[in-house]
Amino acid sequence: HAPLLPATRHMINAEAISKMKKGVIIVNTSRGGLIDTMALLEGLKSHRVSAAGLDVYEDEGDYFFEDCSHEMIEDDILARLLTFPNVTLTAHQAFFTKEALNEISNTTLRNIVGVYESGTPPKQFGKLDTEVELPRKREGSKFMSPMNNSTMSLKSTLKKAPANVIEMGRTDSVEDLVGHRGSTWFEDKVIFPANIPGTPSRKKAFVKAQGGCLLPLRVAVFSCKQYDRDSLVSMDRSLGTGIEFMCHDVQLSAETASLAQGCYAVVVFVNDEVDEECIEALHGFNVKLIALRCAGFNNVHLDKAEELGIGVCRVPAYSPYAVAEHAITLMTSLNRRIPQAWAKTRSGNFSLDGQLGFDMTGKKVGVIGTGKIGQIAATILKRGYECDVIAYDVFKSPVIEEMGIKYVELDEIFRTSDVITIHAPLMPATHHMVNREAVEKMKPGVVIINCSRGGLIDTQAMLWGLKQKIIGGAGLDVFEEEADYFFNDLSNSFVHHDDFARLLSLPNVIITAHQAFFTKEALAEIAKTTLNNIAGFFKDGVTPKQTPGGKGPGMETMVKPQK
């Protein structure tokens, strides 16, 4: 519990550990630099140290307070410590209580107010100094500061601050913050950087408003994670579209539509609720375009959008290979029990009990939906795994037939397939296409894969099939009511949905959080098509066709209600 100073750095070192009783337990919740980590590691190996509890680590800055679960730990010593069963490492959380956060907040705010009002922060609890001064020189002391004897303080720093500081104030009017709201915003079409002579290097697109003033082409991006923002900003610079993004890590709904105020378009994803009420709210904020950064559009009320004159566009294809490959990955992982194998070896269990799989070669696989993704999945299964592939789709694909894959009725898929992989769109006609009646027809031990839309499967019917051992395994990248869970970190709460929680508890079910699309190539194509859609709509009134890789006749990106 000592402070970290030059005199205390590595106070626990190899020499100190050599003097300790064998079997000693070391706990450190102060500062990582107090312990020589290499010496601690050697002490653990020699059993001089029997256990260590660490809330701090010498080089924690690159790791603590961050989620590094998807990255390699480059620090070899930290990685080695994590392999010891007698080492408990927490990520600098000793201070982390409600009471502590309240005190930190209160004191920090009092400090700020105190400095701006009187030039000096108040004492904490009436006795502890909150103003930090550098130590003065003391001749002959190992604590000598390299700086001079003067004291650096918040007050003296403020005296050196530039004079052009904006006076702080408040406003209760949202209008003061977001500007105008009425139809006067949209008087003329957008002026893109290429049309603005002498535009500076940081080019932006503008909307010509009433009176001739130029306002930035601003769009609100909902359900926006950091990777979405990075992808859009990078592609914007590459294409030179000059769009200004207002990114929100919340889902779009009628309740959150006000975040689109001052924006001409909204960019939404699969779980945003763009229903009638939401669209009416967007119309009230003068939003002109709903740009989906996905292929599906079942979450948008198209009739209401058309009625109010709001355009709707989408990204018909981003990386069909990514989704098809993910479906095959789930299929193989279920068959060969990869999650269980990984967990066992991590805990030192190298037996093969419970790991028995089956050869994919020769197995009958039913592919439901033979659009681009279904075609790629069928190709991998037919030509790669040499499976006996059959298919079902209302629209027959020449690509499927050229491979010698037979189209059959849906009933035959259910009755004869060893594996079923679903790649159909979600529409009223396909909702719950896998229901109790369908499950009852299936072969015992069938494996079901769904990387399309959760609503294609009746979750309770699937659970019944799993309990009855009709379904031998399920690989799901989507879930019928995923909106409350997917794309969010809920590791510190519990799953409220009973059926979803039950699925998560089953060893023969693998659930991934709608990540089938999630590759670098897919994000780049999504960003490119989305920005081209927005630019095309505001420049020409229509969105351009999408031609991934510059190949093919192009796919329509504008979405209209089905009559």
Disulfide bonds with the S-S distance in Angstrom:
none
